[in-house]
């Protein structure tokens, strides 16, 4: 019984995991987005005062159902939290407590607040205050954005540089507000008569928003305004450059790790050693294909070869088709002979391939002759099989 419960809990956790690419995981994410969108739309429409009573009642039912779905989801996530590898060394209760206080757990808790409020009759689903549900539910969109983790890591990695830019921003902001207050307080006392009012103008100008409701009139104030506008562009451009560079580095790092995870599944690569493997990883590209997808077609130009990391493909030859599984590779004959493709390759199930382009292949050939030798050996074997097949076909004919 305990084993069955653990298996069920693992399946629930896998389905609810946002990175799960199974059919059930994709269906859950689609359903979750549909429910979230329906809830937000219902809350938005419920704020319209001129709707008929029946529509208000229907919207209240939708809001109640959405709140119930989020409550069930929170309970399932809390129950299956011990299955997360992140909490592998913790007891079930400690794992659930850790998840509850994580960012995902807190967002989920906020999303179920409407369910408790409606159940306890603290808020009616069709009341005006129900619009607060939008703020609580919109946070759940963040869990559907994989780049949020990347953004958090980039900000963490670049926090020292970003803090320096922020300090410069504050210095310019306070200096501009003080100088403008000094020049404009006598001319426009109602707008620049105190530092808080001047700070409002400085923030609007430094962020290049420029509402135009507050404008310096004196020569000194306009000079300060010109300097602030140029400084705002420079500061924002500097901050954008820092984040863009951090994003590029983080994407490269994640791509490297993703390719590495796939490369180590190919036996031909694992025999080369860590140093050689690190050189290859930088040249390979990961591609994911659904079932029955045509990867290459016969007679197409051969500009790359493919290694099978996961899944299976069918090589459709003039004679009987051949299937290749994990660890196999194809496309090497067209690459070595620089001839068109000799067969059509179709995936038979979800497949992960590592692509090596011709330019990278010949660059690797100069550094890793053992890999090239293995590829050439397999190419010769397949070439002999093709020739033998053609001879047999000719005799049969």
C-alpha positions in Angstrom: 0.0 0.0 0.0 2.8 2.4 0.9 4.6 1.6 -2.4 1.4 2.3 -4.3 1.0 5.6 -2.5 4.6 6.6 -3.2 4.2 5.7 -6.9 1.0 7.7 -7.2 2.6 10.7 -5.4 5.6 10.5 -7.8 3.2 10.5 -10.8 1.3 13.5 -9.4 4.5 15.4 -8.8 5.8 14.7 -12.3 2.6 15.8 -13.9 2.4 19.1 -11.9 6.1 19.8 -12.5 6.3 22.7 -14.9 9.3 21.2 -16.8 7.5 17.9 -17.4 7.2 17.3 -21.2 5.0 14.2 -21.0 1.5 14.3 -22.5 -0.1 14.5 -19.1 2.2 17.4 -18.1 1.4 19.3 -21.3 -2.3 18.7 -20.8 -2.1 19.9 -17.2 -0.3 23.1 -18.2 -2.9 23.8 -20.9 -5.7 23.2 -18.4 -4.0 25.4 -15.8 -3.6 28.3 -18.2 -7.2 27.9 -19.3 -8.5 28.0 -15.7 -6.2 31.0 -14.9 -7.4 32.9 -17.9 -11.0 32.2 -17.2 -10.6 33.3 -13.6 -8.9 36.6 -14.6 -11.5 37.3 -17.3 -14.4 36.5 -14.9 -12.9 38.8 -12.2 -12.4 41.6 -14.8 -15.9 41.3 -16.2 -17.4 41.2 -12.7 -16.2 44.8 -12.1 -18.5 46.0 -14.8 -21.6 47.5 -13.2 -24.1 47.3 -16.1 -24.1 43.6 -16.5 -27.4 41.6 -16.1 -27.9 39.7 -12.9 -27.7 36.3 -14.6 -24.2 37.2 -16.0 -23.1 38.4 -12.6 -24.2 35.1 -11.1 -22.5 33.1 -13.8 -19.2 35.0 -13.3 -19.5 34.4 -9.5 -19.8 30.6 -10.2 -16.7 30.7 -12.5 -14.7 32.6 -9.9 -15.7 30.1 -7.2 -14.8 27.1 -9.5 -11.4 28.7 -10.3 -10.7 29.2 -6.6 -11.6 25.6 -5.9 -9.3 24.3 -8.7 -6.4 26.4 -7.2 -7.1 25.0 -3.8 -7.0 21.4 -5.0 -3.8 22.2 -6.9 -2.2 23.6 -3.8 -3.1 20.6 -1.8 -1.7 18.2 -4.4 1.5 20.1 -4.7 1.9 20.2 -0.9 1.2 16.4 -0.7 3.7 15.5 -3.5 6.4 17.9 -2.4 8.6 15.1 -0.9 9.1 13.7 -4.4 11.1 16.7 -5.4 14.8 16.0 -5.7 15.4 19.3 -4.0 14.1 17.8 -0.7 15.6 14.4 -1.1 17.3 14.3 2.3 14.3 15.6 4.3 11.4 13.9 5.9 8.0 14.2 4.4 6.8 16.9 6.8 10.1 18.9 6.5 9.9 18.7 2.7 6.3 20.0 2.7 7.2 22.8 5.0 10.2 23.8 2.9 8.0 23.8 -0.2 5.3 25.8 1.5 7.8 28.6 2.3 9.4 28.5 -1.2 8.5 31.1 -3.8 6.2 28.6 -5.7 4.5 27.6 -2.4 3.9 31.2 -1.3 2.4 32.1 -4.7 0.2 29.0 -4.5 -0.9 30.0 -1.0 -1.8 33.5 -2.1 -3.8 32.0 -5.0 -6.0 29.9 -2.6 -6.8 32.9 -0.3 -9.9 33.6 -2.5 -11.1 30.1 -1.9 -10.9 30.4 1.8 -12.4 33.9 1.7 -15.4 32.7 -0.3 -15.9 29.6 1.8 -15.8 31.6 5.1 -18.2 34.2 3.5 -15.6 36.9 4.1 -15.9 38.0 0.5 -18.7 37.2 -2.0 -17.5 36.1 -5.4 -19.6 38.8 -7.1 -18.7 41.6 -4.8 -16.6 44.6 -5.9 -13.7 43.7 -3.6 -13.4 40.4 -5.5 -11.2 42.3 -8.0 -8.4 41.8 -5.6 -8.3 38.2 -6.8 -6.7 39.5 -10.0 -3.6 40.5 -8.1 -3.4 37.2 -6.3 -4.0 35.0 -9.4 -1.8 36.9 -11.8 1.2 35.8 -9.8 0.6 32.3 -10.9 1.6 33.2 -14.4 5.2 33.5 -13.2 5.4 29.7 -12.7 4.7 29.3 -16.4 7.7 31.4 -17.4 10.9 29.3 -17.4 13.0 32.5 -17.8 12.0 33.7 -14.4 14.6 31.4 -12.8 17.2 32.7 -15.3 16.3 36.3 -14.6 16.7 35.7 -10.8 20.0 34.0 -11.4 21.2 36.9 -13.6 20.2 39.5 -11.0 22.0 37.5 -8.3 25.2 37.1 -10.4 25.2 40.8 -11.4 24.0 42.2 -8.1 27.3 44.0 -7.3 27.4 45.7 -10.7 23.7 46.5 -10.6 24.1 47.9 -7.1 26.8 50.3 -8.4 24.5 51.5 -11.2 21.7 51.9 -8.7 23.9 54.0 -6.5 24.8 56.2 -9.4 21.1 56.5 -10.2 20.3 57.7 -6.7 23.2 60.2 -6.6 22.1 61.8 -9.9 18.4 61.7 -8.7 19.1 63.4 -5.3 21.6 65.9 -6.8 19.1 66.9 -9.6 16.2 67.3 -7.2 18.3 69.5 -4.9 19.6 71.7 -7.7 16.2 72.1 -9.3 14.7 72.9 -5.9 17.3 75.6 -5.5 16.7 77.2 -8.9 12.9 76.9 -9.1 11.6 77.3 -5.6 11.0 81.0 -5.9 9.6 80.8 -9.5 7.3 77.8 -9.0 6.9 77.3 -5.2 3.9 75.0 -5.7 5.9 72.6 -7.9 9.5 72.9 -6.6 8.9 74.4 -3.2 10.1 71.3 -1.3 12.5 68.4 -2.0 9.8 65.7 -2.3 8.1 67.6 -5.1 11.4 68.1 -6.8 12.3 64.4 -6.4 9.0 63.6 -8.3 10.2 65.7 -11.2 13.7 64.2 -11.1 12.3 60.6 -11.1 10.0 61.4 -14.1 12.9 63.1 -16.0 15.7 60.6 -15.1 13.6 57.6 -16.2 12.9 59.4 -19.6 9.2 59.3 -18.9 8.6 63.1 -19.1 4.9 63.6 -18.4 5.3 67.4 -19.1 3.2 68.4 -16.1 6.2 69.9 -14.3 8.7 71.9 -16.3 11.6 74.1 -15.1 11.3 77.8 -16.1 14.7 79.2 -15.1 17.9 78.9 -17.1 19.6 77.0 -14.2 16.6 74.6 -13.9 16.6 73.9 -17.7 20.4 73.1 -17.6 19.8 70.7 -14.8 16.9 69.1 -16.7 19.1 68.7 -19.8 21.8 67.0 -17.8 19.3 64.7 -16.0 17.7 63.6 -19.3 21.1 62.7 -20.8 22.1 61.0 -17.6 18.8 59.0 -17.6 19.5 57.6 -21.0 23.1 56.7 -20.0 22.1 55.0 -16.7 19.3 53.0 -18.3 21.5 52.0 -21.2 24.2 50.8 -18.8 21.7 48.8 -16.7 20.2 47.2 -19.9 23.7 46.3 -21.1 24.6 44.6 -17.8 21.4 42.6 -17.8 21.7 41.7 -21.5 25.3 40.5 -21.0 24.3 38.5 -17.9 21.4 36.9 -19.8 23.7 35.9 -22.7 26.2 34.3 -20.3 23.5 32.5 -18.4 21.9 31.2 -21.6 25.3 29.9 -22.8 25.9 28.2 -19.5 22.5 26.5 -19.4 22.9 25.5 -23.0 26.3 24.0 -22.3 24.9 22.0 -19.3 21.9 20.9 -21.4 24.1 19.6 -24.2 26.5 18.0 -21.7 23.6 16.0 -20.2 22.7 14.7 -23.6 26.2 14.1 -24.8 27.0 11.7 -21.9 24.2 9.5 -23.0 26.0 8.7 -26.3 28.6 5.9 -25.7 30.9 7.1 -28.4 31.4 10.4 -26.6 31.7 9.0 -23.1 34.8 7.0 -24.1 36.7 10.2 -25.1 37.4 11.6 -21.7 36.3 14.7 -19.9 38.7 17.2 -21.6 37.9 16.0 -25.1 34.2 15.9 -24.2 34.2 19.5 -23.2 35.5 20.5 -26.6 32.8 18.6 -28.4 30.0 20.0 -26.2 30.7 23.5 -27.5 30.1 22.3 -31.1 27.0 20.2 -30.7 23.4 21.5 -30.8 20.4 19.8 -29.1 17.3 19.3 -31.1 14.0 17.8 -30.0 11.7 16.1 -32.5 8.2 14.7 -32.0 7.2 11.2 -33.4 6.9 10.7 -37.1 9.0 13.8 -37.9 11.1 13.8 -41.0 14.6 14.8 -39.9 16.3 14.6 -43.3 15.1 13.6 -46.7 16.8 11.5 -49.4 18.8 13.5 -52.0 18.9 16.6 -49.7 22.4 18.3 -49.3 24.3 16.8 -46.4 25.6 19.6 -44.2 25.4 17.9 -40.8 25.3 14.6 -39.0 23.2 13.5 -36.0 23.8 11.6 -32.8 20.8 10.0 -31.0 20.8 10.9 -27.4 17.3 9.7 -26.6 14.5 8.1 -28.7 14.6 6.2 -32.0 14.7 6.9 -35.7 13.9 4.9 -38.8 16.3 4.9 -41.7 14.1 4.5 -44.9 16.4 2.8 -47.4 15.5 1.5 -50.8 15.4 -2.0 -49.3 14.1 -2.8 -45.8 14.1 0.2 -43.3 16.5 0.1 -40.4 15.9 1.5 -36.9 18.6 3.3 -34.8 18.3 3.8 -31.1 20.1 5.7 -28.3 23.8 6.0 -29.0 23.4 5.6 -32.8 24.2 8.2 -35.4 23.4 9.0 -39.0 24.2 11.5 -41.7 28.0 10.8 -41.6 28.1 9.3 -45.1 26.8 12.5 -46.8 29.1 14.5 -44.6 32.3 12.5 -45.4 31.6 12.0 -49.1 30.0 15.4 -49.5 27.1 13.9 -51.4 23.4 14.2 -51.1 21.6 12.2 -48.4 21.2 8.6 -49.3 18.1 7.9 -47.1 15.1 9.6 -45.4 15.2 9.6 -41.6 12.0 9.7 -39.6 11.6 9.6 -35.8 9.4 6.8 -34.5 8.9 8.4 -31.0 9.9 11.6 -29.2 13.6 11.9 -30.0 16.5 14.0 -28.8 19.3 14.5 -31.4 22.7 16.1 -31.2 23.5 18.0 -34.4 27.1 18.4 -35.6 27.5 20.7 -38.6 30.0 20.1 -41.4 32.3 23.1 -40.5 32.4 21.9 -36.8 33.0 18.3 -37.9 36.1 19.1 -39.9 37.4 21.4 -37.1 37.0 18.5 -34.6 38.7 16.2 -37.0 42.0 18.0 -36.5 41.8 17.7 -32.7 40.0 14.4 -32.1 41.1 11.9 -34.7 39.7 9.0 -32.6 36.1 10.3 -33.0 36.5 10.8 -36.7 38.0 7.4 -37.1 35.0 5.8 -35.4 32.6 7.7 -37.6 34.5 6.8 -40.8 34.6 3.1 -39.7 30.8 3.1 -39.3 30.4 4.9 -42.6 32.4 2.3 -44.4 30.4 -0.5 -42.9 27.1 1.1 -43.9 28.4 1.9 -47.4 29.3 -1.8 -47.9 25.9 -2.8 -46.7 24.2 -0.4 -49.1 26.4 -1.8 -52.0 25.6 -5.4 -51.0 21.9 -4.5 -50.9 22.0 -3.0 -54.4 23.8 -6.2 -55.7 21.2 -8.4 -54.2 18.4 -6.3 -55.5 19.9 -6.4 -59.0 20.2 -10.2 -58.9 16.6 -10.5 -57.7 15.4 -8.2 -60.5 
